[in-house]
Amino acid sequence: MSAKKLNSPLPALTRRSLLGAAAALSLPALAQFRVEISGVGATQLPIALPDFRDEARSGQPVAAIIRADLERSGQFRIIDAPAGLSENSNPAWSEWRGKQADALAAGSAAKLADGRVDIRYKLWDVVKGQDLGGEAHAVAPDDVRLAAHRIADTIYQKLTGERGVFATRMAYVTKAGGRYSLRIADADGEGGQVALGSPEPIISPAWSPDGKELAYVSFETRKAVVWVQDLSTGRRRSIADFRGSNSAPAWSPDGQTLALTLSREGGSQLFLMNRNGSGLRRLTQSSAIDTEPAFAPDGKTIYFVSDRGGSPQVYRMPVSGGTPERVTFSGNYNISPAISPDGRSMAYVTRNGGGVFRVCVMDLASGNVQQISDTSEDESPSFAPNGRLLVYATRAGGRDVLMTSTLDGRIKAKLISTLADVREPTWGPFGR
């Protein structure tokens, strides 16, 4: 299903589709990830975060999860710290300054009588010698990882002033033994649960803005059909099963409209419909292939891929209709646009002359383009909800893997599944 594995631009442009055969969200997690972080950021805040006291009793490496989150963001450099501290400690400032730490966090994890885990932490500004406060979370054992992600989010926000994304979720598709699974997981790829399983391909998952539903394409009936699934109940509904191909769903920012690609009237064109499948109306009117729509954050502009100029390029046009404007000019093959939450940047995949597919980020105001990846088979870029990170699919070591990257490409984290090939990632919204 990979665009790079197809020889003609037509299937590449229409490659997105979804799967079927619903499986309950309560199914056990199957895919486990190994995270490999590489690169050095331009400016990073050095933080010490020793193992939490008694964290082994929680069943999860709480401090290691927090450290990996912070390091993966590209904003922090982890300082080695021996165990022994907790949220009740009185740090020796001179000692930590001597270790070149600007911040320090420490905590504990205690098993409560009712089976829950009490996770506490405190954060200090080492430079100023100040207590920056802390939190306590009493959670079920299955929620210890989520609590650790939320602590990482709080630390990130207190020290950077921006909202963290570690407690958000990702959706992605795995393939193992000829079976496809649509999975929902933590932002580090862990804790994955199966939302859908099928012997036929699943592609193009897209989160609703409230994080409660996923749109996707399934080939369970041996044709591309667009479905929307409620993630809390597992219930799903077909919203596009027209004659021809139905593909590439994208939600409007208010969650009331979906854009998608349909070939019901001949060639592949963009259509809009209400979230319940009603009110279908055609958006583009060309003899070209128009596909892969993506809404701008203001909901007024839609970006898409078209070969109307002779090769696949990214265009944009008003959602209300109008004349499309070409956006990409570097290279003769540019697909899969994703717009940053602030509307200032666009990630996309470009193919160079040697058949290498790489993720790039364009500043939409200036048109300046920066290549982010150093791999050669990249697909499906998606922004984190704070706009500071990207996730995309690529191939490494003979496996299909997910990669997260800072927008300057300096810090990358490879999420390697131990059980399956992984593709089609999409980063979920805030709120969980």
C-alpha positions in Angstrom: 0.0 0.0 0.0 3.0 2.3 0.1 3.2 5.1 -2.4 6.9 4.5 -2.9 6.3 0.9 -3.9 4.0 1.8 -6.7 5.3 2.7 -10.1 2.6 5.0 -11.4 1.5 8.3 -9.7 -2.2 7.3 -10.0 -2.3 4.5 -7.5 0.0 6.4 -5.2 -2.4 9.3 -5.1 -5.4 7.0 -4.4 -3.5 4.6 -2.1 -5.4 5.5 1.0 -8.2 3.2 2.2 -9.6 1.5 5.3 -10.4 -1.8 6.8 -13.3 -3.5 8.5 -14.3 -6.5 10.6 -14.7 -4.6 13.9 -12.9 -5.9 17.0 -13.6 -4.5 20.4 -11.3 -1.9 21.9 -11.0 -4.1 25.0 -8.9 -6.6 23.2 -5.4 -7.1 24.7 -2.5 -5.0 23.6 -0.3 -7.0 21.2 2.3 -4.7 19.7 5.2 -3.7 22.0 7.7 -1.1 20.9 11.3 -0.5 21.4 12.2 3.3 21.3 15.5 4.4 20.0 16.2 8.1 20.4 19.0 9.8 18.4 20.3 13.2 17.6 21.2 16.3 19.5 19.1 19.4 19.8 20.4 23.0 19.3 19.3 24.1 22.8 18.2 21.7 25.5 17.4 22.2 29.1 19.4 19.8 31.3 17.1 18.0 33.8 17.9 15.3 36.4 15.1 12.7 37.1 16.2 9.7 39.2 14.1 6.6 39.4 11.0 7.1 41.6 11.2 5.5 45.0 9.5 2.0 45.0 8.5 2.4 41.4 9.1 -1.3 40.8 5.9 -2.0 42.8 3.9 -0.1 40.3 4.7 -2.5 37.5 6.0 0.3 35.3 9.4 2.1 35.0 7.7 5.4 35.9 10.8 7.7 35.8 12.1 6.0 32.6 8.8 6.7 30.8 9.0 10.4 31.9 12.6 10.7 30.9 12.0 9.2 27.5 9.0 11.5 26.9 11.1 14.6 27.7 14.1 13.5 25.7 11.9 12.6 22.7 10.5 16.2 22.7 14.0 17.5 21.8 13.7 20.2 24.5 15.5 18.4 27.3 18.8 16.7 28.0 18.7 14.1 30.7 21.4 14.3 33.5 22.4 11.1 35.1 21.0 10.9 38.7 21.4 8.2 41.3 18.2 6.9 43.0 17.4 7.9 46.5 15.5 11.1 46.1 11.7 11.5 46.4 9.2 14.3 46.4 9.9 14.8 50.1 13.6 15.4 49.6 15.5 18.6 50.3 17.8 18.9 47.3 21.4 20.0 47.8 21.5 22.8 45.2 25.3 23.0 45.0 25.4 19.3 44.2 22.9 19.4 41.4 24.4 22.6 40.0 27.7 20.8 40.0 26.1 18.1 37.8 25.1 20.9 35.4 21.4 20.3 36.0 19.0 23.2 35.5 16.0 21.3 36.8 15.3 18.3 39.0 12.3 16.1 39.4 11.8 13.2 41.9 9.0 11.1 43.1 7.6 7.9 44.5 5.1 5.2 43.6 3.3 3.4 46.5 0.8 0.6 46.3 -2.5 1.5 48.2 -4.6 -0.9 50.1 -7.3 -0.8 47.5 -4.9 -1.9 44.7 -4.4 1.5 43.2 -0.9 3.1 42.8 -0.2 6.5 44.5 2.3 8.3 42.2 3.7 11.6 43.5 6.4 13.9 42.3 7.9 17.3 42.7 9.8 19.6 40.4 12.6 22.0 41.3 14.3 24.9 39.5 18.0 24.1 40.4 19.3 27.4 39.0 17.0 29.5 41.3 16.8 27.0 44.1 13.0 27.1 43.9 10.3 24.5 44.5 8.0 24.5 41.4 5.4 22.3 42.9 4.2 18.8 42.2 1.2 16.4 41.9 -0.2 13.2 43.2 -2.1 10.7 41.1 -3.9 7.7 42.6 -4.5 5.4 39.6 -5.4 1.9 38.7 -2.4 -0.3 37.9 -3.4 -0.2 34.2 -3.2 3.6 34.2 0.3 3.9 35.6 1.8 4.6 32.2 -0.8 7.3 31.5 0.0 8.9 34.9 3.7 9.0 34.0 2.9 10.6 30.6 0.7 13.2 32.4 3.6 14.0 34.8 5.9 14.5 31.8 3.3 16.8 30.3 3.2 18.9 33.5 7.0 19.1 33.7 7.2 20.1 30.0 4.6 22.8 30.4 6.2 24.3 33.6 9.6 24.4 32.1 8.8 25.4 28.5 5.5 27.3 28.8 3.9 25.1 26.2 1.5 22.2 26.5 3.0 18.7 26.3 1.7 15.9 24.1 2.9 12.8 26.0 -0.6 11.8 27.3 -2.1 12.0 23.8 -2.7 9.0 21.6 -1.8 7.8 18.2 -3.6 5.6 15.7 -1.7 3.4 13.3 -2.1 0.2 11.3 0.0 -3.0 11.8 0.4 -6.0 9.5 1.4 -9.3 10.9 0.9 -12.7 9.3 -1.3 -11.4 6.6 -3.7 -9.7 9.1 -4.2 -6.0 9.4 -5.0 -4.2 12.7 -6.0 -0.6 13.4 -4.6 0.2 16.8 -4.9 3.0 19.3 -1.8 3.6 21.5 0.0 6.1 23.7 2.1 8.8 22.0 5.2 6.6 22.5 3.6 3.7 20.7 3.0 1.7 23.8 -0.3 0.4 25.4 -1.7 -0.3 22.0 -5.3 -1.8 21.8 -7.0 -3.2 18.7 -9.8 -1.1 17.4 -10.3 -3.1 14.3 -8.9 -6.3 12.7 -9.2 -7.6 9.2 -7.6 -9.9 6.6 -7.9 -7.0 4.2 -6.0 -3.7 4.2 -6.9 -0.7 6.5 -5.5 2.7 5.6 -5.9 6.4 6.2 -7.1 6.6 9.8 -8.1 10.2 10.8 -9.0 11.4 14.3 -12.1 13.4 14.9 -11.2 16.7 16.6 -12.7 15.6 19.9 -10.7 12.4 19.9 -13.8 10.3 20.2 -14.0 8.8 16.7 -11.8 7.6 13.9 -12.6 7.7 10.2 -10.7 5.2 8.1 -10.9 3.2 4.9 -11.5 -0.5 4.9 -11.2 -3.0 2.0 -13.1 -5.8 3.9 -15.7 -5.9 1.0 -12.9 -5.9 -1.5 -13.4 -2.3 -2.3 -12.4 1.0 -0.6 -15.2 2.1 1.8 -15.0 4.9 4.4 -16.1 4.1 7.9 -16.4 6.1 11.1 -15.9 4.3 14.4 -16.8 5.4 17.9 -13.7 4.5 20.0 -15.6 4.1 23.4 -18.2 1.6 22.1 -16.6 0.1 19.0 -19.7 0.9 17.0 -19.0 2.0 13.4 -21.0 3.2 10.5 -20.2 3.3 6.8 -20.4 6.9 5.5 -19.0 6.4 1.9 -19.8 3.3 0.0 -20.4 4.7 -3.4 -19.7 3.2 -6.8 -16.0 3.3 -7.4 -13.4 4.2 -4.8 -14.0 5.9 -1.5 -10.9 7.1 0.2 -8.8 9.7 2.1 -11.2 10.9 4.8 -10.3 14.2 6.7 -12.2 16.0 9.4 -12.9 19.7 9.5 -11.7 21.4 12.7 -15.2 21.7 14.1 -15.8 18.0 13.5 -19.0 18.6 11.6 -17.7 17.9 8.0 -15.6 15.3 6.3 -13.6 15.8 3.1 -12.9 12.7 1.1 -12.0 11.4 -2.4 -14.6 9.7 -4.4 -14.6 8.4 -8.0 -18.4 8.0 -8.2 -18.6 10.4 -11.0 -15.6 9.2 -13.0 -12.2 10.5 -12.0 -11.1 10.9 -8.4 -12.4 14.2 -7.0 -12.8 15.9 -3.6 -16.2 15.9 -2.0 -17.5 17.2 1.3 -20.2 15.6 3.5 -21.7 16.1 6.9 -20.3 13.9 9.7 -23.4 11.6 9.5 -22.8 11.0 5.8 -25.5 13.3 4.5 -25.2 16.5 2.5 -22.7 15.2 -0.1 -21.4 18.0 -2.4 -18.5 18.0 -4.9 -15.6 20.4 -4.2 -13.2 20.1 -7.1 -14.2 20.1 -10.7 -11.2 18.8 -12.8 -10.3 16.0 -15.1 -7.2 15.3 -12.9 -6.8 13.1 -9.8 -7.6 15.2 -6.7 -7.0 13.4 -3.4 -5.5 13.5 0.2 -7.5 16.5 1.5 -6.3 18.2 4.7 -8.1 21.1 6.4 -6.3 24.3 7.6 -6.9 24.9 11.3 -9.3 27.8 10.5 -11.5 25.4 8.5 -11.7 27.8 5.6 -9.0 26.3 3.4 -8.4 22.8 2.3 -5.0 21.4 1.0 -4.9 18.5 -1.3 -2.8 16.6 -3.9 -3.5 16.8 -7.6 -1.7 15.8 -10.8 -3.5 18.6 -12.8 -0.2 20.1 -13.6 1.3 16.9 -14.9 2.7 15.5 -11.7 1.5 15.1 -8.1 1.7 18.4 -6.3 0.0 20.0 -3.3 -2.6 22.6 -3.9 -5.0 24.6 -1.7 -8.4 26.2 -2.2 -11.3 27.7 -0.2 -13.6 25.1 1.4 -16.4 27.3 -0.1 -15.1 26.6 -3.6 -12.9 28.6 -5.9 -9.7 28.3 -8.0 -7.0 26.0 -6.6 -3.6 27.5 -5.9 -0.4 25.4 -6.2 1.7 25.2 -3.0 4.7 22.9 -3.8 7.2 23.7 -6.5 10.3 21.9 -5.4 10.5 18.5 -7.1 8.1 16.8 -9.4 6.3 14.5 -6.9 4.9 15.9 -3.6 2.1 14.1 -1.7 0.5 13.6 1.7 0.1 17.2 3.1 -0.4 17.7 6.8 -1.0 21.2 8.3 0.4 22.2 11.6 -2.1 23.2 14.4 -1.1 26.8 14.1 -1.5 26.8 10.3 2.0 28.0 9.7 3.7 24.9 8.5 3.0 22.0 6.1 4.6 18.6 6.3 4.5 16.4 3.2 6.4 13.6 1.4 8.6 14.4 -1.6 10.2 12.0 -4.0 13.5 12.8 -5.5 15.0 11.6 -8.7 16.4 8.4 -7.2 13.0 7.2 -6.0 13.7 8.2 -2.4 10.7 9.4 -0.4 11.4 11.8 2.4 9.4 14.0 4.8 9.8 17.8 4.4 8.3 20.7 6.3 7.4 24.0 4.5 7.0 27.4 6.1 3.7 28.4 4.3 4.4 32.1 4.6 7.8 32.1 3.0 7.7 28.8 1.0 11.0 27.7 2.6 11.4 23.9 2.7 13.4 21.9 5.1 14.0 18.1 4.7 13.3 16.4 8.1 14.1 12.8 7.5 17.2 10.9 6.5 15.5 7.7 5.6 14.3 6.8 2.1 10.8 5.2 2.3 8.8 7.8 4.3 5.0 8.1 4.4 2.0 9.6 6.2 3.4 12.6 8.2 1.2 13.8 11.1 1.7 16.7 13.5 1.5 16.4 17.3 -1.3 18.6 18.6 1.1 21.1 20.0 2.8 21.4 16.6 6.3 20.6 18.0 6.7 17.0 16.8 5.9 14.9 13.7 5.2 11.2 13.4 5.6 9.4 10.1 6.1 5.9 8.8 9.3 4.7 7.3 11.4 1.6 6.9 14.5 0.7 8.9 16.4 -2.5 9.4 14.0 -4.3 7.0 10.9 -3.4 9.1 8.1 -0.9 8.7 8.4 1.4 11.7 7.2 4.7 13.1 9.4 7.7 13.6 8.9 10.8 15.6 11.0 13.9 14.9 11.3 17.5 16.0 10.5 19.9 13.2 14.1 20.7 12.6 14.9 17.0 12.2 17.5 17.1 15.0 16.0 14.7 17.5 14.3 11.5 16.2 12.8 8.6 18.1 12.3 5.3 16.2 9.4 3.3 17.5 10.2 -0.3 16.5 7.4 -2.8 16.9 8.6 -6.2 18.1 5.7 -8.1 16.5 4.5 -6.4 13.4 5.2 -3.9 10.6 3.7 -0.5 11.4 2.3 2.1 8.9 -0.3 4.9 8.6 0.3 6.8 11.8 -1.9 9.7 12.8 -1.5 11.7 16.0 -4.6 12.3 18.1 -5.8 15.6 19.6 -5.5 16.9 23.1 -8.0 15.6 25.6 -8.1 12.2 27.1 
